[in-house]
Amino acid sequence: MTVPDDEKTVLKRYLQRQRDALLWKLDGLSERQARWPVTPTGTNLLGLVKHVAHMDYGYFGEVFDRPASDPLLLDLDAADDNDDLWARADEPMGEVIAFYRRAWAHADATIDALPLDARGTVPWWPEERRHPTLHTVLVHQGHESARHAGHADIVRELLDGAAGMNPEFPNLPERDEAWWGDYRAKLQRIAERFPA
């Protein structure tokens, strides 16, 4: 008989799945592709990774009074809007990825060290929610990481057509380019039946 995973293990596993998916979206890309803004608001893959890394350090570091031992890529208190959503020219992709992996390790050390009912302080949240438990922060950060991994799915597909969660867990039908073209054309025909 197997013993079911405890809740912390499950939450951590789902968070890690999102981290892996987000990083996989950078595989095989050039520095230019990883930085390329594909939306009117500038969404780009490397910026998403940098942003989520800072979030991991903030939520599992600052919130639980466990500050990072190495410097962040930017001072969030002094940063301009969206500075954590793009990588400077002097921040190579490998450095941002390494920063994200250090953020994971730091976050995981906090998760492992504290019970799920440990309370933290999130100074940027409204007063009535400012002191969440580790459980709440794990759910929050898992949600945020999944949201940004979803953004990364679309960004990567727009960049070079690569789609899906990751190579080990294909979540799309295995079809050729012609099938996908016909599928997209069918959806367009249906959409065209409706007013703009």
C-alpha positions in Angstrom: 0.0 0.0 0.0 1.4 3.4 -1.0 1.2 6.3 1.4 -0.4 9.4 -0.2 1.7 12.5 -0.6 1.3 15.1 2.0 -0.2 18.5 0.9 3.1 20.3 0.9 4.7 17.7 -1.4 1.7 18.0 -3.8 1.8 21.8 -3.9 5.6 21.8 -4.4 5.3 19.2 -7.2 2.8 21.3 -9.1 4.9 24.4 -8.6 7.9 22.6 -10.0 6.0 21.4 -13.0 5.2 25.1 -13.9 8.9 26.1 -13.3 10.0 23.3 -15.7 7.5 24.2 -18.3 8.5 27.9 -18.2 12.2 27.1 -18.6 11.5 24.5 -21.4 10.0 27.4 -23.4 13.6 28.8 -23.7 15.1 25.6 -25.0 16.8 26.0 -28.4 16.1 29.8 -28.7 18.7 32.4 -29.5 19.2 35.4 -27.2 17.2 37.5 -29.7 14.3 35.1 -29.8 14.2 34.8 -26.0 14.0 38.6 -25.6 11.7 39.3 -28.6 8.5 41.2 -27.5 5.5 39.5 -29.2 2.6 41.5 -27.8 1.8 45.2 -27.7 2.7 45.2 -24.0 6.1 43.7 -24.7 5.6 40.2 -23.3 8.8 38.1 -24.0 10.0 34.7 -22.7 13.2 35.8 -20.9 11.3 38.6 -19.1 8.7 36.1 -17.9 11.4 33.9 -16.4 13.1 36.9 -14.8 9.7 38.1 -13.4 8.8 34.7 -11.9 12.3 34.3 -10.4 11.8 37.7 -8.6 8.4 36.6 -7.4 9.8 33.3 -6.0 12.5 35.3 -4.1 9.8 37.8 -2.9 7.2 35.4 -1.8 9.4 32.7 -0.3 12.1 35.0 0.9 11.0 38.5 1.9 7.5 37.4 3.0 8.9 34.8 5.5 11.9 36.9 6.6 14.3 34.6 4.7 16.1 37.1 2.3 18.1 35.9 -0.6 21.8 35.4 0.1 22.8 36.5 -3.4 21.7 39.8 -5.0 18.6 40.1 -7.1 18.9 41.1 -10.7 17.3 44.4 -9.8 16.1 46.4 -6.8 12.4 46.1 -7.1 11.8 49.0 -4.7 13.8 51.3 -7.0 12.7 49.7 -10.3 10.6 51.4 -12.9 7.3 49.7 -14.0 7.9 46.4 -15.7 11.7 46.4 -15.1 11.4 42.8 -14.0 9.6 41.8 -17.2 12.6 42.1 -19.5 16.3 41.3 -19.5 18.9 44.0 -20.0 21.5 43.6 -22.7 24.1 42.8 -20.0 21.9 39.9 -18.6 22.5 36.9 -20.8 19.9 34.2 -21.0 22.2 31.8 -19.1 22.5 34.3 -16.2 18.7 34.8 -16.0 18.1 31.0 -16.0 20.8 30.5 -13.3 19.1 33.2 -11.3 15.7 31.5 -11.7 17.2 28.1 -10.5 18.7 29.9 -7.4 15.3 31.3 -6.8 13.8 27.8 -6.9 16.4 26.5 -4.5 15.8 29.4 -2.1 12.0 29.0 -2.3 12.3 25.2 -1.8 14.4 25.7 1.3 11.8 28.0 2.8 9.0 25.5 1.9 10.9 22.6 3.4 11.9 24.6 6.6 8.4 25.9 7.5 5.1 24.2 8.3 2.2 25.0 6.0 0.5 27.1 8.7 3.6 29.4 9.2 2.6 33.0 8.8 4.4 35.6 6.6 4.0 39.2 5.8 3.2 40.4 2.3 3.7 44.2 2.5 2.2 44.8 -1.0 -1.1 43.0 -0.2 -4.1 44.7 1.4 -4.0 44.9 5.2 -6.8 42.3 5.7 -4.8 39.7 3.7 -1.3 40.8 4.6 -0.3 37.8 6.9 -1.0 34.7 4.8 0.2 31.2 5.6 2.8 29.3 3.7 0.0 27.2 2.3 -1.7 30.3 0.9 1.6 31.6 -0.6 2.3 28.2 -2.2 -1.1 28.2 -3.8 -0.7 31.9 -4.9 2.8 31.3 -6.4 1.7 28.1 -8.0 -1.2 30.0 -9.7 1.1 32.9 -10.7 3.7 30.5 -12.1 1.1 28.6 -14.1 -0.3 31.9 -15.4 3.1 33.0 -16.7 3.8 29.5 -18.1 0.6 29.8 -20.1 1.8 33.2 -21.4 5.1 31.5 -22.3 3.2 28.7 -24.2 1.6 31.3 -26.5 4.8 33.5 -26.8 6.9 30.4 -27.9 4.3 29.3 -30.4 4.2 32.8 -31.9 8.0 32.9 -32.1 8.7 29.5 -33.9 5.6 27.3 -33.7 6.8 25.1 -30.8 3.8 24.2 -28.7 2.8 22.0 -25.8 3.7 21.7 -22.1 7.0 19.9 -22.6 8.6 17.1 -24.7 8.0 14.4 -22.0 4.3 15.3 -21.6 2.8 16.1 -24.9 -0.6 17.7 -24.4 -1.5 18.4 -28.0 -2.6 15.9 -30.7 0.4 14.7 -32.7 -0.6 16.0 -36.2 1.3 17.4 -39.1 1.4 21.0 -40.3 -1.3 20.4 -42.9 -3.7 19.1 -40.2 -3.1 22.1 -38.0 -3.6 24.5 -41.0 -7.0 22.8 -41.8 -7.9 23.0 -38.1 -7.1 26.7 -37.9 -9.0 27.4 -41.1 -12.1 25.6 -39.8 -12.0 27.8 -36.6 -11.6 30.9 -38.8 -14.6 29.9 -40.9 -16.7 29.5 -37.8 -15.5 32.8 -36.3 -16.2 34.6 -39.6 -19.9 33.8 -39.3 -20.1 36.3 -36.5 -19.9 40.1 -36.7 -16.6 41.8 -35.9 
